[in-house]
């Protein structure tokens, strides 16, 4: 249990009638622990920070690193980077630009459909076949191997793909 | 010569504006005070009256312009690279820098109303350090150079201006005054009365400069002073947008901050003042982002969220005792910050924990009976309560120096300072003690 320095205890004691916001035993968010060497909150062992991946338009503090929102288990195709306390894409993966998900990269980047014809999912029950280009207007775009779909059942759930009806294509989903 | 309305107003303002109010930076005014006019000023104003349109003389707001400035020479000696990267002093012991150039605009609007504005002219961004960055690198100093197109495109450095305060005050009586606008937070000794000729060392203690209570706020303040014999009791109560990068104009989370101060002042034993202050509010930083899912629909939508939000509670206690040439001054400040769980400020490889920072300083000075020499000693300690300033957890500073008031409005200062840094990681590159020497000339005008 972290020890609260004497002066803080005294100050809080004196101010008890008014209230003391600070609790030395509860300094971090759920899934985080207090690192009393570096004096910061880090994710519990085995978890990585959930870094917000949204596309920032306006930011009051633009130089700051991206905000965190708690900690989570690293998803499929992610590994834990303990130095930075975050889940990062596995070296064999690439970042999907819209959601920040890690896209399995077994030959996934492509320029036309023929490059995806021979690509199958790890369990062998799914065949890719479509080179899908995802454009995020002027911000960024990428092409990767996918497949046409109507429902999630048409996609390889074992690698976290789901069906996006607007695209009629399988893409890495939130659940990973 | 027949003067036009505009030229008369200009002459009147210039003439009256020359009245100097040195050190009267935040003076208490009796609402019944009349503005004393010289015979020349009165003649100009009578002329204005004859021209018509202005009514009585006292209906014309009169403006005082005054201010203070200082120049600092000095720096740190033998500073290591890590600490040097945290500030823009480095090892350059012969730095010469303009510290403050502050101008006050003080207008008695009559009938109990008064306007006070204070503007600081900065040389910044020139020479401010952009680093260290989160990846550990530090960029070079910022240059703010432009070219004067009407003078052969000669280069010049431009600087920022800062509104230190700007408010309208209504004085009903000494026991009830109301201010609205940008206000210096009433706490401690050297926050409202912050002119460099008043500060005994070359700078305010870090405890004060680090804003454990916000230096200024935008809002409404009620204050007053009650007297009984040698005893005076003063109070301040305020509400504001609180703290935050845009708090001069916005209260992002619609949660007004509140605070106050109570102090007792007596002349029974020298001059003794004891005070206590508090501040409670929220801080929020907002980001606006594109909703990712909306990109796939072809009509992007925007949403916003708080990237940082916390609640804080801060307290301060202060004491000033002047007796028989001695000046004893001390402050204790404490700040508790508790973050919303989904909006903690990110740090390198983690996020900022809830923290309880505190700091205190004590100053002892003695004015010798000749030449207005005032040797002083100041010791302060700061506990940041979390990793701050590149991994530091605390800092202790000792100042020893000499303050010489060569004129009522001109003060020379020289001081040696020893800085002890602390870090929980125990890295000596971070915590090597630092020594510095500074001289300052400050003056009021």
Interface residues (C-beta under 8 A of the other chain):
Chain A: X4 X5 X7 X8 X11 X12 X15 X18 X19 X20 X21 X22 X23 X24 X26 X27 X28 X29 X30 X32 X34 X35 X36 X37 X38 X39 X40 X41 X42 X49 X52 X53 X54 X55 X56 X57 X58 X59 X60 X61 X63 X64 X65 X66 X67 X68 X69 X70 X83 X84 X85 X98 X99 X136 X137 X164 X166 X167
Chain B: X133 X134 X244 X245 X246 X278 X285 X286 X287 X288 X289 X290 X291 X292 X295 X296 X297 X300 X302 X307 X308 X311 X312 X313 X315 X334 X336 X337 X338 X339 X341 X342 X343 X344 X345 X346 X347 X348 X349 X350 X351 X352 X353 X354 X355 X356 X358 X383 X385 X386 X387 X391 X393 X424 X425
